[in-house]
């Protein structure tokens, strides 16, 4: 079994509530006020953390890719580089954003896409790091993070088990606590391709806390992952799904995020470890509908009661069927009219 660990005092792993990460990502569209509103949305919804992204644009791709014409989001720029630069915050913005998270009492997390970005976040004293799926094979980045000693949550989308083996191995000899996220890197992700059996597979293979980072429309697979034991979940959140940008269309709007988190807590209650008991609401139904021992005909005082004189009917407020032998074979103390619920006070017992 995996061992729990903490981020900002909140446990992650077996025995802990599911740790919910609201992925603001780039859905602030380069606007600090939008970013703060996303923090507010996540905090109000009850998320444990809100996560952003930090990348060094020059290190993201080759110059030919960065400088290629990109007409997807004209308001952000005319090339891929311009779009990416528009969506990046600098030091002052991140200091203010992290401070706002502290004020709202929600954990600030950020994905580090490269070593300079990780160094930037280290100076910001983040409580933990996120590694995106496409960075799982960036072993120098993983080596850098493993040496920092802060908790790391690493997604595993579009990676082979052998690649995940190598990535996990980078943390084996360090004091850095690691959690893995099962992820399907499709945007959006068809629900039927969620492959949620990998939550248990990754946990069994690595002995680590394992969660689910979902990109589906809606949140049904996310709830299913919690029912299957996900220790943490991550979902994109947006102020407006129709806004321009990379991830808005597969994100949850504020009311949906709140509904999802409430549903997660309900799923957790519904899937608690087995302990057979009768709830108060069940007891009401039990008293009304369970079968009790009833006289099938009039039984005279002093008459020996046989099973043929008895039947079973509700309500369930009388003697249950399993106590039939305590009645049959004994004499009736009093006259028992037909259709009467029996109790032991009516019977002379040897």
Secondary structure as a PSIPRED ss2 file (coil, helix, strand):
# PSIPRED VFORMAT (PSIPRED V4.0)

   1 X C   1.000  0.000  0.000
   2 X C   1.000  0.000  0.000
   3 X C   1.000  0.000  0.000
   4 X C   1.000  0.000  0.000
   5 X E   0.000  0.000  1.000
   6 X E   0.000  0.000  1.000
   7 X E   0.000  0.000  1.000
   8 X C   1.000  0.000  0.000
   9 X C   1.000  0.000  0.000
  10 X E   0.000  0.000  1.000
  11 X E   0.000  0.000  1.000
  12 X E   0.000  0.000  1.000
  13 X C   1.000  0.000  0.000
  14 X C   1.000  0.000  0.000
  15 X C   1.000  0.000  0.000
  16 X C   1.000  0.000  0.000
  17 X C   1.000  0.000  0.000
  18 X C   1.000  0.000  0.000
  19 X E   0.000  0.000  1.000
  20 X E   0.000  0.000  1.000
  21 X E   0.000  0.000  1.000
  22 X E   0.000  0.000  1.000
  23 X E   0.000  0.000  1.000
  24 X E   0.000  0.000  1.000
  25 X E   0.000  0.000  1.000
  26 X C   1.000  0.000  0.000
  27 X C   1.000  0.000  0.000
  28 X C   1.000  0.000  0.000
  29 X C   1.000  0.000  0.000
  30 X C   1.000  0.000  0.000
  31 X C   1.000  0.000  0.000
  32 X H   0.000  1.000  0.000
  33 X H   0.000  1.000  0.000
  34 X H   0.000  1.000  0.000
  35 X H   0.000  1.000  0.000
  36 X H   0.000  1.000  0.000
  37 X H   0.000  1.000  0.000
  38 X H   0.000  1.000  0.000
  39 X H   0.000  1.000  0.000
  40 X H   0.000  1.000  0.000
  41 X H   0.000  1.000  0.000
  42 X H   0.000  1.000  0.000
  43 X H   0.000  1.000  0.000
  44 X H   0.000  1.000  0.000
  45 X H   0.000  1.000  0.000
  46 X C   1.000  0.000  0.000
  47 X C   1.000  0.000  0.000
  48 X C   1.000  0.000  0.000
  49 X E   0.000  0.000  1.000
  50 X E   0.000  0.000  1.000
  51 X E   0.000  0.000  1.000
  52 X E   0.000  0.000  1.000
  53 X E   0.000  0.000  1.000
  54 X E   0.000  0.000  1.000
  55 X C   1.000  0.000  0.000
  56 X C   1.000  0.000  0.000
  57 X H   0.000  1.000  0.000
  58 X H   0.000  1.000  0.000
  59 X H   0.000  1.000  0.000
  60 X C   1.000  0.000  0.000
  61 X C   1.000  0.000  0.000
  62 X C   1.000  0.000  0.000
  63 X H   0.000  1.000  0.000
  64 X H   0.000  1.000  0.000
  65 X H   0.000  1.000  0.000
  66 X H   0.000  1.000  0.000
  67 X C   1.000  0.000  0.000
  68 X C   1.000  0.000  0.000
  69 X E   0.000  0.000  1.000
  70 X C   1.000  0.000  0.000
  71 X C   1.000  0.000  0.000
  72 X C   1.000  0.000  0.000
  73 X C   1.000  0.000  0.000
  74 X C   1.000  0.000  0.000
  75 X C   1.000  0.000  0.000
  76 X C   1.000  0.000  0.000
  77 X C   1.000  0.000  0.000
  78 X C   1.000  0.000  0.000
  79 X E   0.000  0.000  1.000
  80 X H   0.000  1.000  0.000
  81 X H   0.000  1.000  0.000
  82 X H   0.000  1.000  0.000
  83 X H   0.000  1.000  0.000
  84 X H   0.000  1.000  0.000
  85 X H   0.000  1.000  0.000
  86 X H   0.000  1.000  0.000
  87 X C   1.000  0.000  0.000
  88 X C   1.000  0.000  0.000
  89 X C   1.000  0.000  0.000
  90 X C   1.000  0.000  0.000
  91 X H   0.000  1.000  0.000
  92 X H   0.000  1.000  0.000
  93 X H   0.000  1.000  0.000
  94 X H   0.000  1.000  0.000
  95 X H   0.000  1.000  0.000
  96 X H   0.000  1.000  0.000
  97 X H   0.000  1.000  0.000
  98 X H   0.000  1.000  0.000
  99 X H   0.000  1.000  0.000
 100 X H   0.000  1.000  0.000
 101 X H   0.000  1.000  0.000
 102 X H   0.000  1.000  0.000
 103 X H   0.000  1.000  0.000
 104 X C   1.000  0.000  0.000
 105 X C   1.000  0.000  0.000
 106 X C   1.000  0.000  0.000
 107 X E   0.000  0.000  1.000
 108 X E   0.000  0.000  1.000
 109 X E   0.000  0.000  1.000
 110 X E   0.000  0.000  1.000
 111 X E   0.000  0.000  1.000
 112 X E   0.000  0.000  1.000
 113 X C   1.000  0.000  0.000
 114 X C   1.000  0.000  0.000
 115 X H   0.000  1.000  0.000
 116 X H   0.000  1.000  0.000
 117 X H   0.000  1.000  0.000
 118 X H   0.000  1.000  0.000
 119 X H   0.000  1.000  0.000
 120 X H   0.000  1.000  0.000
 121 X H   0.000  1.000  0.000
 122 X H   0.000  1.000  0.000
 123 X H   0.000  1.000  0.000
 124 X C   1.000  0.000  0.000
 125 X C   1.000  0.000  0.000
 126 X C   1.000  0.000  0.000
 127 X C   1.000  0.000  0.000
 128 X E   0.000  0.000  1.000
 129 X E   0.000  0.000  1.000
 130 X E   0.000  0.000  1.000
 131 X E   0.000  0.000  1.000
 132 X C   1.000  0.000  0.000
 133 X H   0.000  1.000  0.000
 134 X H   0.000  1.000  0.000
 135 X H   0.000  1.000  0.000
 136 X C   1.000  0.000  0.000
 137 X C   1.000  0.000  0.000
 138 X C   1.000  0.000  0.000
 139 X H   0.000  1.000  0.000
 140 X H   0.000  1.000  0.000
 141 X H   0.000  1.000  0.000
 142 X H   0.000  1.000  0.000
 143 X H   0.000  1.000  0.000
 144 X H   0.000  1.000  0.000
 145 X H   0.000  1.000  0.000
 146 X H   0.000  1.000  0.000
 147 X H   0.000  1.000  0.000
 148 X H   0.000  1.000  0.000
 149 X C   1.000  0.000  0.000
 150 X C   1.000  0.000  0.000
 151 X E   0.000  0.000  1.000
 152 X E   0.000  0.000  1.000
 153 X E   0.000  0.000  1.000
 154 X E   0.000  0.000  1.000
 155 X E   0.000  0.000  1.000
 156 X C   1.000  0.000  0.000
 157 X C   1.000  0.000  0.000
 158 X C   1.000  0.000  0.000
 159 X C   1.000  0.000  0.000
 160 X C   1.000  0.000  0.000
 161 X H   0.000  1.000  0.000
 162 X H   0.000  1.000  0.000
 163 X H   0.000  1.000  0.000
 164 X H   0.000  1.000  0.000
 165 X H   0.000  1.000  0.000
 166 X H   0.000  1.000  0.000
 167 X H   0.000  1.000  0.000
 168 X H   0.000  1.000  0.000
 169 X H   0.000  1.000  0.000
 170 X C   1.000  0.000  0.000
 171 X C   1.000  0.000  0.000
 172 X C   1.000  0.000  0.000
 173 X C   1.000  0.000  0.000
 174 X C   1.000  0.000  0.000
 175 X C   1.000  0.000  0.000
 176 X C   1.000  0.000  0.000
 177 X C   1.000  0.000  0.000
 178 X E   0.000  0.000  1.000
 179 X E   0.000  0.000  1.000
 180 X E   0.000  0.000  1.000
 181 X E   0.000  0.000  1.000
 182 X E   0.000  0.000  1.000
 183 X E   0.000  0.000  1.000
 184 X C   1.000  0.000  0.000
 185 X C   1.000  0.000  0.000
 186 X C   1.000  0.000  0.000
 187 X C   1.000  0.000  0.000
 188 X C   1.000  0.000  0.000
 189 X C   1.000  0.000  0.000
 190 X C   1.000  0.000  0.000
 191 X H   0.000  1.000  0.000
 192 X H   0.000  1.000  0.000
 193 X H   0.000  1.000  0.000
 194 X C   1.000  0.000  0.000
 195 X C   1.000  0.000  0.000
 196 X C   1.000  0.000  0.000
 197 X H   0.000  1.000  0.000
 198 X H   0.000  1.000  0.000
 199 X H   0.000  1.000  0.000
 200 X H   0.000  1.000  0.000
 201 X H   0.000  1.000  0.000
 202 X H   0.000  1.000  0.000
 203 X H   0.000  1.000  0.000
 204 X H   0.000  1.000  0.000
 205 X H   0.000  1.000  0.000
 206 X H   0.000  1.000  0.000
 207 X C   1.000  0.000  0.000
 208 X C   1.000  0.000  0.000
 209 X E   0.000  0.000  1.000
 210 X E   0.000  0.000  1.000
 211 X E   0.000  0.000  1.000
 212 X E   0.000  0.000  1.000
 213 X E   0.000  0.000  1.000
 214 X E   0.000  0.000  1.000
 215 X C   1.000  0.000  0.000
 216 X C   1.000  0.000  0.000
 217 X C   1.000  0.000  0.000
 218 X C   1.000  0.000  0.000
 219 X C   1.000  0.000  0.000
 220 X H   0.000  1.000  0.000
 221 X H   0.000  1.000  0.000
 222 X H   0.000  1.000  0.000
 223 X H   0.000  1.000  0.000
 224 X H   0.000  1.000  0.000
 225 X H   0.000  1.000  0.000
 226 X H   0.000  1.000  0.000
 227 X H   0.000  1.000  0.000
 228 X C   1.000  0.000  0.000
 229 X C   1.000  0.000  0.000
 230 X C   1.000  0.000  0.000
 231 X C   1.000  0.000  0.000
 232 X E   0.000  0.000  1.000
 233 X E   0.000  0.000  1.000
 234 X E   0.000  0.000  1.000
 235 X E   0.000  0.000  1.000
 236 X E   0.000  0.000  1.000
 237 X E   0.000  0.000  1.000
 238 X C   1.000  0.000  0.000
 239 X C   1.000  0.000  0.000
 240 X C   1.000  0.000  0.000
 241 X C   1.000  0.000  0.000
 242 X C   1.000  0.000  0.000
 243 X C   1.000  0.000  0.000
 244 X C   1.000  0.000  0.000
 245 X C   1.000  0.000  0.000
 246 X C   1.000  0.000  0.000
 247 X C   1.000  0.000  0.000
 248 X H   0.000  1.000  0.000
 249 X H   0.000  1.000  0.000
 250 X H   0.000  1.000  0.000
 251 X C   1.000  0.000  0.000
 252 X E   0.000  0.000  1.000
 253 X C   1.000  0.000  0.000
 254 X H   0.000  1.000  0.000
 255 X H   0.000  1.000  0.000
 256 X H   0.000  1.000  0.000
 257 X H   0.000  1.000  0.000
 258 X H   0.000  1.000  0.000
 259 X H   0.000  1.000  0.000
 260 X H   0.000  1.000  0.000
 261 X H   0.000  1.000  0.000
 262 X H   0.000  1.000  0.000
 263 X H   0.000  1.000  0.000
 264 X H   0.000  1.000  0.000
 265 X H   0.000  1.000  0.000
 266 X H   0.000  1.000  0.000
 267 X H   0.000  1.000  0.000
 268 X H   0.000  1.000  0.000
 269 X H   0.000  1.000  0.000
 270 X H   0.000  1.000  0.000
 271 X C   1.000  0.000  0.000
 272 X C   1.000  0.000  0.000
 273 X C   1.000  0.000  0.000
 274 X C   1.000  0.000  0.000
 275 X C   1.000  0.000  0.000
 276 X C   1.000  0.000  0.000
 277 X C   1.000  0.000  0.000
 278 X C   1.000  0.000  0.000
 279 X C   1.000  0.000  0.000
 280 X H   0.000  1.000  0.000
 281 X H   0.000  1.000  0.000
 282 X H   0.000  1.000  0.000
 283 X H   0.000  1.000  0.000
 284 X H   0.000  1.000  0.000
 285 X H   0.000  1.000  0.000
 286 X H   0.000  1.000  0.000
 287 X H   0.000  1.000  0.000
 288 X H   0.000  1.000  0.000
 289 X H   0.000  1.000  0.000
 290 X C   1.000  0.000  0.000
 291 X C   1.000  0.000  0.000
 292 X E   0.000  0.000  1.000
 293 X E   0.000  0.000  1.000
 294 X E   0.000  0.000  1.000
 295 X E   0.000  0.000  1.000
 296 X C   1.000  0.000  0.000
 297 X C   1.000  0.000  0.000
 298 X C   1.000  0.000  0.000
 299 X E   0.000  0.000  1.000
 300 X C   1.000  0.000  0.000
 301 X C   1.000  0.000  0.000
 302 X C   1.000  0.000  0.000
 303 X C   1.000  0.000  0.000
 304 X E   0.000  0.000  1.000
 305 X C   1.000  0.000  0.000
 306 X C   1.000  0.000  0.000
 307 X H   0.000  1.000  0.000
 308 X H   0.000  1.000  0.000
 309 X H   0.000  1.000  0.000
 310 X E   0.000  0.000  1.000
 311 X E   0.000  0.000  1.000
 312 X E   0.000  0.000  1.000
 313 X E   0.000  0.000  1.000
 314 X C   1.000  0.000  0.000
 315 X C   1.000  0.000  0.000
 316 X C   1.000  0.000  0.000
 317 X C   1.000  0.000  0.000
 318 X C   1.000  0.000  0.000
 319 X C   1.000  0.000  0.000
 320 X C   1.000  0.000  0.000
 321 X H   0.000  1.000  0.000
 322 X H   0.000  1.000  0.000
 323 X H   0.000  1.000  0.000
 324 X H   0.000  1.000  0.000
 325 X H   0.000  1.000  0.000
 326 X H   0.000  1.000  0.000
 327 X C   1.000  0.000  0.000
 328 X C   1.000  0.000  0.000
 329 X C   1.000  0.000  0.000
 330 X C   1.000  0.000  0.000
 331 X E   0.000  0.000  1.000
 332 X E   0.000  0.000  1.000
 333 X C   1.000  0.000  0.000
 334 X C   1.000  0.000  0.000
 335 X C   1.000  0.000  0.000
 336 X E   0.000  0.000  1.000
 337 X C   1.000  0.000  0.000
 338 X C   1.000  0.000  0.000
 339 X C   1.000  0.000  0.000
 340 X C   1.000  0.000  0.000
 341 X E   0.000  0.000  1.000
 342 X C   1.000  0.000  0.000
 343 X C   1.000  0.000  0.000
 344 X H   0.000  1.000  0.000
 345 X H   0.000  1.000  0.000
 346 X H   0.000  1.000  0.000
 347 X E   0.000  0.000  1.000
 348 X E   0.000  0.000  1.000
 349 X C   1.000  0.000  0.000
 350 X C   1.000  0.000  0.000
